[in-house]
């Protein structure tokens, strides 16, 4: 495994753990209600701007990935969309880059 692939994998793990810990702390402090999470996303202009930025960045990632995956020899890119929706962009994007780098490294 090359250095760049290792970096992407480390970033994916960090992108999985950090938001999960923050979300876990928030859920432990408050009774977790999914509707309340949605309300909090749009509660302040700052939170709404961050939610909109994350949503638009995710859509850009999906569009780019749908074109990049076949070039990299990755036939299935939809699992990364699911990872993005369930676990977050900060996990799905570096994970995709890790698999792309590994695939390209196999042909180098």
Buried (B, 14 or more C-beta within 10 A) or exposed (E): EEEBBEBBBEBBBEBBEEBEEEEEEEEEEEEEEEEEEEEEBEEEEEEEEEBEEBEEBBEEBBEEBEEBBEEBEBEEBEEBBEBBEEBBBBBBBBBBBBBBBBBBEEEE
